Amino acid sequence: MFIKLFALQLYFSTSLKAESIDSYCDDAYIDAIMWSFRKNQTENDVIFVFRGQHFWKYNLKTRNLWDERLIKHVWPDVKLPITAISGIQTGYTVGRTDCDRIIIVSQFTFWTYDCKEEYERNQTLRSTGIIIYEQKTKAIEALVVSKNIKSQNEVYFCDGTECLQCPAKIANETLHISKGERGEKLCFFDGLTDFCECKYLKDTIGWNTLDAASIFQSFNPYKLNIIATLGNKMRLLETRKLPIRPPFDTKYNYIVSKDVFGCKKSLKFSLIILLVLFSLIALVLVAALFSWYFYESKEEFNYRATNTSTRVTANGLKPSAVKQNAKV
């Protein structure tokens, strides 16, 4: 009975796990990604991966996915699914990467929270608003926000069909892209000159649009890492140019289903569990057959013993006499 209960529990737990894994493997994609924040750190391989109601930590070098949590437990105000997330700076310090707030986007609505190294439950909402591009609401699929020495904002964003690089401004609970509240053109100083127009980023990293993107910047030594995803593909790129401009060097290529969600590894684990399950069932069957065979053998022995006693009694001989005759 104990073995049967254990086998049933193993079967149902395996079935539920396999169903969850299959849902990621059959339709592998990432809703949003964000580089984790570490103060005064020149190397950072940990990103946050968002999919559906959950998010995880993921190490780009070891390709380990862990610490699964519910988005609503940490940022309870946001609408799911989220479509983009980025760190933002309220100021600019030369030679130092800061992250003061994070902006979480669901289509054309955004929420901002404090940027932290570790996120506890129920983070405090700092602001919420809408995204306006060319004075119209704009649904965003991927977003990266940066700031220059003049405290001007620049955004890289994708809308599902194309990606653009534009000057931006966050004011009055609105993220204005390209143009301000009154329709005036916004500008961004890129270190050499001001640019006041949006630029289309066609085939910047091999794709015309993105599902998600995030940037990590270090100053000692200076380098810029970009992580981007599209469907089942993810790329890690690097540049040492400032400001952020293509071309970028591709450092690693990932397959989301295999390298992030570990579909093959999980499938192998499930097969091992199923093999153990079938082995237990086989043992139960062997034990049952052995018990049946032992019972039948015992019954047959008793039956033969009873028949022998009956024949001896009928012939008027005692068992001892039978033994003596057998000896002679």
Buried (B, 14 or more C-beta within 10 A) or exposed (E): EEEEEEBEEBBEEBEEBBEEBBEBBEEBBBBBBBBBBBEEEEEBBBBBBBBEBBBBBBEBEEBBBEEEBBBBBBBBEBEBBBBBBBBBBEEBEEEEBBBBBBBBBBBBBBBBBEBEEEBEEEBEBEBEBEBBBEBEEBBBBBBBBBBBEEEBBBBBBBBEEEBBBBBBBBEEEBBBBBBBEEEEEBBBBBEEEEBEEBEEBEEBBEBBBBBBBBBBBBBEEEBBBBBBBBBBBBBBBBBEEEBBBEEBEEEBEBBBBBBBBBBEEBBEBBEEBBEEBEEBBEEEEEEEEEEEEEEEEEEEEEEEEEEEEEEBEEEEEEEEEBEEEEEE
